Amino acid sequence: MRGEYMGSLVQLENVTKVIKGRTVLSQVTGTFGRNQITGIRGENGSGKTMLLRGISGLIKTDGRILFDGKEQLANGKFAQNMGILIERPGFLNEFTGYKNLELLALLDRKKREIGDEIKKTLELVGLDPNDKRKFGKYSLGMKQRLGIAQAIIFKPDVILLDEPTNAIDEGGVEELINLLLKLRQQETTLIVASHDSSFLQKIADVTFVMKNGVLSEGEA
């Protein structure tokens, strides 16, 4: 186990989700260590995206989801201080990447004066903070990079990333690996879902396997 283990931060107890009679999450139980990178490996439709949506509070689930031993997600409420990249980020096409992040900061008075942080974060994910192109003109890879930027910019305690390597070239994937390992060193807890086993092997301290809505232990 590569990261320094400091106990469980996120705990799942019999988390279940049924949609139109179909069980998409089946009594999922597991713990995700503090200040670690936990990988969830699974193919499309395996349930890994739905699990991240449940952990984040985007959907209601049966069972229990706890943070630091406290059930903070009752009734679909969001956990505090969490960065999320799940499916397609909802950015505004008519604004630049910088402006989109600036608008997110305006939603929280405490985070409004973060111009320098926006620039640093865009550079971290391989985007030019001075790029005047609108988001609608971004390539798929650029859109994915901006999605990662919005997940990490406010330095959350927990970061959830769903298929973060989508549309990113080989060089960009290596940059992403270095970024995630750096975030872990900064005492951030990351849960990363991906179908790419080689990518997860490079970053994850612990790996789970997701199949047909069931979570099981995988290789470290």
VENVENMO-V118952 format. One line per field, one symbol per residue. phi: phi as a letter, one per 20 degrees, with the letter a starting at -180 (. if undefined). psi: psi as a letter, one per 40 degrees, with the letter a starting at -180 (. if undefined). A space follows every 10 residues. Layout:
BEGIN
phi: ???
psi: ???
END
This chain:
BEGIN
phi: .eeffcnedd cdclfcbdcl ndeecdlfcr ccfflcddec eafgnfofff ffffffnfce cencccdlmd eedfmmfffe lcdccclefe eefedffgff fffffffcgf dfecgfffff ffffendefe feffgfefff ffffffffgf fdfelffccd cdlfegmdfg ffffffgfff fffffemded ccdbeeffff fedefccddd blmddcfcff
psi: hdihhfihdh hhhfhihhhf ehhdhgfhhi ihihfihhih hiihededdd dddddeedii iiahhihfeh gefiffiiii fhhhhhahig ihdeiidddd dddddeehde edgfdddddd ddddefihee heiideeiid dddddddddd dedefidhhh hhfeehehid dddddddddd dddddefhhh hhhiehdddd dddhdihihh hfehhiiai.
END
